[in-house]
Amino acid sequence: MTFPSTDSLILGGDRLPGVWHLLPGAKEFGWQEQKGTGLTGATLRPIGDPLVTCEFLVQFFRESDWDDFQPFRAKYFRKPVVTQGTKSNYAIPIQHPELHANGIDAVVLVKVPFFTNTGKGNWVGHVHFKQYRKPIPALESPRAKLPSVTKKPPVAQTALEQEIAQKTSQLLGARGQ
């Protein structure tokens, strides 16, 4: 296995020019804490995971990289405009080894930088993406109340139980019950 090249980014099938450093971030898992009444501690139950936000530090060291980036900037780094009644998907496929390892394969653009010159011939900016994941229907919540169950009267099994049941019904009949 070779060590992944993490200083590049493929967005929508296009390898973007420049150096793209993924900045430290984390994937969080969703947990619901259920505390017991009068108890210390709690139980945990998994719930839906929040979407991941990732940030890239983008650097352009060569003028040619900056020039090559401009068509991609026009293609990917604009907010999509949709007319009413049309279906659209704002998600852009993304390929990066660390994002892929965490199950992130599509993103939407959250923040676009104003690229600034560092004064050393280097243009720098921070690009923010948010994970796109199709919604998954939640399981149905359990009913708060169990349905009532009708009890069947006990049935006599032995001869003695049958005799007792017969005498009990005679007694109840004599009482008018």
C-alpha positions, -999 to +999 in steps of 0.1 A: +000+000+000+014+034-009+011+065+012-018+086-003-010+119-019-031+143+001-021+177-013-044+174-043-081+174-048-104+160-075-137+178-076-165+167-101-140+145-119-115+174-124-081+175-107-078+211-094-045+229-098-025+242-069-019+226-035-050+216-015-042+208+021-070+192+042-070+210+075-077+191+108-113+183+114-133+154+127-163+132+119-188+131+148-211+102+156-246+108+168-256+094+202-287+100+223-282+098+260-311+083+280-309+089+317-328+067+341-350+082+368-333+081+402-302+064+387-266+073+382-253+070+346-272+065+314-276+044+284-266+055+249-284+049+217-271+056+182-289+083+162-282+099+129-247+113+124-243+151+117-229+161+083-191+167+082-177+201+074-142+201+059-118+229+052-090+231+027-060+255+027-055+263-010-021+276-023-011+286-057+027+290-061+029+294-099+011+318-121+001+289-144-017+272-116-036+304-108-046+307-145-056+270-147-078+274-117-100+302-131-122+279-153-127+256-123-135+286-101-163+296-126-176+260-128-176+249-091-171+279-068-205+297-074-237+292-056-261+273-078-292+291-090-323+270-096-356+280-111-388+270-094-401+236-104-368+221-115-350+193-097-313+199-090-285+183-070-261+208-054-237+180-045-203+178-062-185+145-063-152+148-044-121+125-043-096+128-015-081+098+003-089+109+039-125+121+031-131+088+012-119+068+042-146+086+063-174+079+038-175+114+022-178+112-015-200+143-023-200+178-009-216+212-013-197+245-012-202+264+020-176+292+019-155+306-009-124+326+000-110+359-012-076+346-023-049+368-010-013+373-020+011+366+008+037+389-007+060+360-016+044+351-049+019+328-032-019+331-034-037+315-004-073+309+006-095+286+027-123+267+010-151+251+032-172+222+021-201+204+038-207+167+033-238+158+011-256+126+020-290+116+009-315+114+038-322+080+051-357+074+065-357+068+102-372+036+117-407+039+131-408+050+167-420+023+190-456+026+203-458+040+238-484+015+249-486-022+242-519-034+228-542-050+254-543-088+254-575-106+262-570-133+289-584-167+282-600-184+312-579-212+326-589-247+315-590-276+340-563-302+332-567-330+357-598-348+369-596-330+403-594-296+386-624-305+364-644-315+394-635-283+413-645-262+382-678-280+379-686-275+416-676-238+414-699-232+384-728-249+403-721-228+434-720-196+413-752-206+395-769-212+429-759-177+440-772-162+408-739-150+395 
